[in-house]
């Protein structure tokens, strides 16, 4: 585990977020995120999907927090998170 996203208002919201993060190609909310790029690692792809998810409705308005569990693997997201989402 490298990164934890927490602060969901309910377990249903957390499960929907998790499903969309694991299946970005099937999520209607993430249709604008392209497939994994050639040469892109799986980790970098998941971070790119996360960056888009934090700015897409319905997750953009949730009071989420990103917590890096492994600081040695910390990377900047391709899109900065919204101002109300702290990085810990």
Secondary structure as GFF3:
##gff-version 3
##sequence-region A 1 88
A	DSSP	beta_strand	3	6	.	.	.	ID=ss1
A	DSSP	alpha_helix	11	22	.	.	.	ID=ss2
A	DSSP	three_ten_helix	28	30	.	.	.	ID=ss3
A	DSSP	alpha_helix	42	55	.	.	.	ID=ss4
A	DSSP	three_ten_helix	59	61	.	.	.	ID=ss5
A	DSSP	beta_strand	65	68	.	.	.	ID=ss6
A	DSSP	three_ten_helix	71	73	.	.	.	ID=ss7
A	DSSP	beta_strand	86	87	.	.	.	ID=ss8
###
